[in-house]
Amino acid sequence: MATWVLVPCLGRLRTELNRIAPNRDRSSDGTIGDTAHQNRVSDHNDDEVGRVPIRDADSKHEVHAIDLDTDLRESDLTMEKVVQHVVARCRSGAERRLRYVIYNRRIWEASNGWRQRSYSGDSPHTEHAHFSASYETKLEASTASWHLEDIPVALTEADKKWLAAQIDRAATSAAERVWKTKWNINFEPGTVPYVAEAGSILAHVPGEHARAEQALAEIDAKMEKLLSSEPSNQV
């Protein structure tokens, strides 16, 4: 049998899933079909020698379907979320590289406007999700992103700590840039600048002077109000 390859667009889908779920189970992954697939029309067959629903324009031995195991082993990332994300992109027109998706006794098809309907094939596809690609050369060869990283998931404690550290680092860096400014006001990070340096910063950093004056004006107004309400001690 000739050497076959998975169409590039599905290879990219698998790569992105591996990236967001690096520890996922792969035992139910599949590409080229077994004997049962070879005896019927299937996207899992080699498109040059096997029984497939469509013949594409090239002469490459390609497989146009992939099964991806449902167990992603991530706390808040599920295959259901992956499938719904991909189908939503197909439904919106943002994604055109798939013909249909089967998962957990349901099927979504381009020919049906990506509406969900029940699936009653031999396999309920509960252990994996099935993705069948287009046979159009340009689409099957596209390795553009599937944007799986956009799937919303809850942050883990490790994620929260990492984000907090990044925010703290960015805030510290921004504060140092404000103090130093492009006028090269010299001071050691973490030290209190001299009053003259602070004055230079207020005079030259865009917006800082105005904000400082506004704050002082608000304090003056509050003080005047307080003083005017004090009882007079004059006779």
C-alpha positions in Angstrom: 0.0 0.0 0.0 1.2 3.5 -0.8 2.4 5.8 2.0 -0.5 8.0 3.1 -0.5 11.3 5.1 -3.2 13.0 7.1 -4.4 16.2 5.4 -2.5 19.1 6.9 -5.5 21.0 8.2 -6.3 18.0 10.5 -2.7 17.7 11.5 -2.8 21.3 12.7 -6.0 20.6 14.7 -4.3 17.7 16.5 -1.2 19.8 17.2 -3.3 22.6 18.7 -5.2 20.1 20.9 -1.9 18.6 22.1 -0.8 22.1 23.0 -3.7 23.0 25.2 -4.1 19.5 26.6 -0.5 18.1 26.6 -1.3 15.2 29.0 -4.5 14.1 27.1 -5.2 10.4 26.5 -4.4 9.4 23.0 -5.6 5.7 23.1 -8.7 6.5 21.0 -7.0 8.7 18.5 -7.3 7.5 14.9 -6.5 8.3 11.3 -6.3 5.6 8.7 -9.2 3.2 8.8 -9.1 -0.4 9.8 -10.5 -3.3 7.7 -14.1 -2.4 8.6 -13.6 1.1 7.3 -11.9 -0.1 4.1 -15.0 -2.2 3.3 -17.2 0.9 3.2 -17.1 4.5 2.1 -15.2 6.4 4.8 -13.1 9.6 5.1 -10.7 7.4 7.1 -9.6 5.6 3.9 -6.7 6.6 1.7 -8.4 8.9 -0.9 -6.4 7.5 -3.8 -7.0 3.8 -3.4 -9.8 3.5 -0.8 -13.5 4.0 -0.9 -14.1 7.7 -0.1 -17.1 10.0 -0.6 -15.2 12.5 -2.8 -12.1 12.4 -5.0 -9.9 15.5 -4.6 -8.0 17.1 -7.3 -4.5 16.1 -6.3 -2.8 12.7 -6.5 -1.6 12.5 -3.0 -2.5 9.6 -0.8 -4.3 11.4 2.0 -6.7 10.6 4.9 -9.4 13.2 5.4 -10.6 12.2 8.9 -9.2 12.1 12.4 -10.5 10.8 15.7 -9.4 12.6 18.9 -9.7 10.9 22.3 -12.3 12.5 24.5 -10.2 12.4 27.7 -8.3 15.7 27.8 -7.1 15.3 31.4 -7.5 19.0 32.1 -9.5 20.4 35.0 -11.9 22.6 33.0 -11.3 21.7 29.4 -13.5 19.0 27.8 -14.0 17.6 24.4 -17.5 19.0 24.5 -16.0 22.5 24.7 -13.6 21.7 21.9 -16.4 20.4 19.6 -18.7 23.3 20.4 -15.9 25.8 19.8 -15.1 24.3 16.4 -18.7 23.9 15.3 -19.5 27.5 16.3 -16.6 28.7 14.1 -17.9 26.6 11.2 -21.5 27.8 11.8 -20.3 31.5 11.7 -18.3 31.0 8.5 -15.0 31.7 10.2 -14.0 28.1 9.6 -14.6 26.2 6.3 -12.2 23.3 6.4 -14.6 20.7 7.8 -17.4 18.7 6.2 -18.8 17.3 9.5 -18.1 16.5 13.1 -19.5 13.6 15.1 -19.4 13.4 18.9 -21.4 11.7 21.6 -24.3 10.5 19.5 -24.6 13.8 17.6 -23.5 15.0 14.2 -23.0 18.5 12.8 -22.7 18.9 9.0 -21.8 21.7 6.7 -24.6 20.5 4.3 -27.1 21.0 7.2 -26.0 24.5 8.2 -24.1 23.0 11.1 -27.3 22.3 12.9 -27.1 19.5 15.5 -28.9 16.2 14.9 -28.9 12.8 16.4 -26.3 10.3 15.1 -27.1 6.6 15.1 -24.1 5.1 13.4 -22.3 1.9 14.5 -20.1 3.9 16.9 -21.8 6.4 19.2 -18.4 8.3 19.2 -18.4 8.7 23.0 -14.8 7.7 23.4 -13.5 10.2 20.7 -14.7 13.0 18.5 -14.5 12.6 14.7 -13.6 15.4 12.4 -13.9 15.0 8.6 -12.1 17.5 6.4 -12.9 19.2 3.1 -11.6 17.6 -0.1 -11.0 21.0 -1.6 -7.2 21.3 -2.1 -6.8 24.8 -0.7 -8.9 24.0 2.4 -7.4 20.6 3.2 -3.9 22.0 2.9 -4.5 25.0 5.1 -2.6 25.0 8.4 -4.2 28.2 9.7 -5.0 28.2 13.4 -8.2 26.6 14.7 -8.0 29.0 17.6 -8.4 26.3 20.3 -6.6 28.6 22.7 -9.7 30.8 22.7 -11.8 28.2 24.4 -12.8 29.7 27.7 -11.7 27.7 30.8 -11.6 28.4 34.5 -8.2 29.5 35.8 -6.4 27.1 38.0 -4.5 28.3 41.2 -1.3 27.9 39.2 -2.7 30.1 36.4 -3.8 32.8 39.0 -0.4 32.9 40.6 1.3 33.2 37.2 -1.0 36.0 36.1 -0.5 37.8 39.5 3.3 37.6 39.0 3.1 38.9 35.5 0.8 41.8 36.5 3.2 42.6 39.4 6.2 42.5 37.1 4.5 44.7 34.5 3.4 47.2 37.2 6.9 47.4 38.7 8.4 48.0 35.3 5.9 50.7 34.4 6.5 52.5 37.7 10.2 52.5 37.1 9.8 53.9 33.6 7.6 56.7 34.9 10.2 57.6 37.5 13.1 57.5 35.2 11.2 59.0 32.2 12.9 59.8 28.9 14.6 62.8 30.5 16.9 60.3 32.3 16.1 61.1 35.9 18.6 59.0 37.7 17.7 57.0 40.8 18.0 53.5 42.1 14.9 51.3 41.7 13.1 50.9 45.0 14.5 54.2 46.5 12.5 57.4 47.1 13.5 60.1 44.6 14.6 63.6 45.7 12.0 66.3 45.7 13.7 68.0 42.8 13.5 64.7 40.8 9.8 64.4 41.7 9.3 67.9 40.5 10.9 67.2 37.2 8.8 64.1 36.7 5.6 66.1 37.4 6.7 68.7 34.9 7.6 66.4 32.1 5.7 63.1 32.3 2.6 63.6 30.2 -0.5 64.0 32.3 1.2 63.6 35.7 1.4 67.3 36.4 -2.3 67.8 35.5 -3.4 64.9 37.7 -1.3 66.2 40.6 -2.8 69.7 40.3 -6.3 68.3 40.1 -5.7 66.3 43.3 -4.4 69.3 45.1 -7.4 71.4 44.0 -9.8 68.8 45.3 -7.9 68.8 48.7 -8.0 72.6 48.8 -11.8 72.6 48.2 -12.4 70.1 50.9 -10.3 72.1 53.4 -12.1 75.3 52.6 -15.4 73.6 53.1 -14.2 72.2 56.5 -12.8 75.6 57.6 -16.0 77.4 56.6 -18.1 75.1 58.7 -16.0 75.6 61.9 -17.6 77.8 64.6 -16.0 81.3 64.9 -14.0 82.0 68.0 -14.1 85.8 67.4 -16.0 88.0 69.9 
